[in-house]
Each structure stands twice: as C-alpha cells, then as structure tokens.
Amino acid sequence: MPPLVLAAAVEAPVIAETAVAAGAALWTWMSSTAGVATLGAIAAIAGEEAARRRAEQLLRDNTYSDVCLSCAIKCQALACGVPGSKYRGGAHWCTSLPKNDGLVSHHTPAQNAYKNLPPGGGYLPPDLGPAIQMDPADHYQTATNPTSGPNWVSAQAAQTALISSGNWMGATALDVADLQSPKFHHKYDAAIAQMAAYTACMKAAGAIK
C-alpha cells in the first residue's frame, strides 16, 4: 500500500472521530432558532428569478436521480448564495459562475470524498455539491487540495469516512474548520454561512445525511 494511502487509512478514523462533535455542533446551530432565522433571511435574499431559471436549465441539461432532482429544485433559491457578496456560497454549479471572474469554486466537502460513493451511500452529483467561492491562491492552500501538502489524502479520506457513515455535516465541519483557520483571516465567513444554508436545505430535503 502506498505510504500516503496507508497514512490516510490510519489517520482518517482519528480525524473523523474528532469531527463528529464539530459536525453535530454545526447542525445544532442550523436547527436552532437563531440558525433558522439566519438561514431563512439568506433564503429570502437569495430567492432570485435568475437563480431559479439557471437551476431549471441545469436540471434540464443533466440526468439526476428523482431524489437529487427533487432536492435541487427545493434548494435552488439557496444555490447561488447572496447576490452582491464578494464571495458566495451555495451549489457548485452556481459558485463556479460567472466564468472568468477570477474566483474558483471550492467544494465543501471535497467532491472526491463523495462523487464515487454509491447512490444512497453518500453520492451526490458534484454540480449539486455545496461549495464556496475563493481566491485561487487560497484554494491551493485548502486542506483537501493536492497542492496544499502531503496531508490532503488523509483529509479527503476523513471526509469520505464521515459521509459514508451518514455524517455529511461532520465532513462539512472539517472544511469549515480549515476555512476559518488563521491562514484565511475569516475572509470567507459570509460564503461559509451561505454554503451552510444550502447544505442544511439539501439535508432537510433528503439529498444528504
């Protein structure tokens, strides 16, 4: 077994265990009165006609399962985040737009952590996956990016372990912890909140566990 893969196999359970509490805390906040109010306010702002039309076009152009299709429709108002934000959070298909804007879309969790999982076992089409916009230089430093250093394999493996066990929020919490670490100076907090709103909607709709 290659050293990085072996390291991932050893480290992933430990990392995953520490993420469970963080994931539970994130979901608890989302379910609280304050969390619901905050997410509701974001939903109200983000519910634009343009987002609705773009989501419907995306859904027409792709083949998704009935569950994914239903969830994407229910959560389309949150897919593009808050208009006018410097960095938006939501669904990857929208955070990757507009093209040539100088930003990149960062999947949260990493798409490689779930795109090869079986349907019903954590799989989600990467286009529908939660994401935030980032500056390219920062994206290279994220824990799950291969350019960030030798620990990216174990970081992705930890997320896969959590998602496979039905703890998508725990996998998200790993990314949130990384994105709110000192190296990024909290510049993505608003985008994280928007991504969290979309993630909570997808969870409530049954697309993720």
LINURMO-V70579 format. One record per residue. N is the residue number from 1. D_CENTER is the distance of its C-alpha to the mean C-alpha in Angstrom with 1 decimal. Layout:
N_D_CENTER, N_D_CENTER
//
This chain:
1_29.7, 2_28.4, 3_28.0, 4_24.3, 5_23.6, 6_26.1, 7_24.5, 8_21.1, 9_22.9, 10_24.6, 11_21.9, 12_18.9, 13_20.6, 14_21.5, 15_18.1, 16_16.6, 17_19.4, 18_18.8, 19_15.1, 20_16.2, 21_17.8, 22_15.0, 23_12.7, 24_15.7, 25_16.3, 26_13.0, 27_13.6, 28_17.2, 29_16.6, 30_14.6, 31_17.6, 32_20.2, 33_22.4, 34_21.1, 35_17.4, 36_18.4, 37_20.5, 38_18.0, 39_15.4, 40_18.4, 41_19.5, 42_16.4, 43_16.7, 44_20.3, 45_19.8, 46_17.2, 47_19.2, 48_21.0, 49_23.1, 50_21.8, 51_18.2, 52_19.8, 53_22.0, 54_19.3, 55_17.2, 56_20.5, 57_21.4, 58_18.3, 59_18.9, 60_22.6, 61_21.9, 62_19.9, 63_20.7, 64_18.3, 65_19.4, 66_20.8, 67_18.1, 68_15.3, 69_17.6, 70_18.4, 71_14.9, 72_14.0, 73_17.3, 74_16.8, 75_13.6, 76_14.7, 77_15.9, 78_12.6, 79_11.0, 80_12.7, 81_12.4, 82_15.8, 83_18.4, 84_20.1, 85_17.5, 86_17.9, 87_14.1, 88_12.0, 89_8.5, 90_7.6, 91_7.6, 92_8.1, 93_11.7, 94_12.4, 95_10.8, 96_12.9, 97_15.9, 98_18.6, 99_19.7, 100_21.5, 101_20.3, 102_20.1, 103_16.3, 104_13.6, 105_10.1, 106_7.9, 107_5.1, 108_2.8, 109_4.6, 110_7.4, 111_8.5, 112_11.8, 113_10.9, 114_10.9, 115_12.5, 116_15.9, 117_15.8, 118_18.3, 119_17.7, 120_17.7, 121_16.7, 122_12.9, 123_13.0, 124_10.8, 125_11.9, 126_9.7, 127_10.7, 128_9.2, 129_5.7, 130_3.0, 131_4.3, 132_7.3, 133_10.9, 134_12.9, 135_16.5, 136_17.1, 137_19.1, 138_16.4, 139_13.9, 140_16.7, 141_16.7, 142_13.2, 143_13.8, 144_12.3, 145_14.1, 146_17.5, 147_19.3, 148_18.5, 149_21.1, 150_22.1, 151_19.6, 152_16.5, 153_17.7, 154_17.8, 155_14.4, 156_12.9, 157_15.6, 158_14.7, 159_11.1, 160_13.0, 161_15.6, 162_13.5, 163_11.8, 164_15.3, 165_16.9, 166_15.0, 167_12.9, 168_9.2, 169_9.2, 170_11.1, 171_8.8, 172_6.2, 173_9.5, 174_10.5, 175_8.1, 176_9.2, 177_12.6, 178_12.7, 179_11.6, 180_14.2, 181_16.8, 182_20.1, 183_19.4, 184_17.3, 185_19.6, 186_17.0, 187_16.8, 188_13.1, 189_13.5, 190_13.8, 191_10.7, 192_8.8, 193_10.8, 194_10.1, 195_6.3, 196_7.6, 197_10.2, 198_8.4, 199_6.6, 200_10.2, 201_11.8, 202_10.4, 203_11.5, 204_14.7, 205_15.3, 206_15.2, 207_12.6, 208_10.9, 209_12.9
//
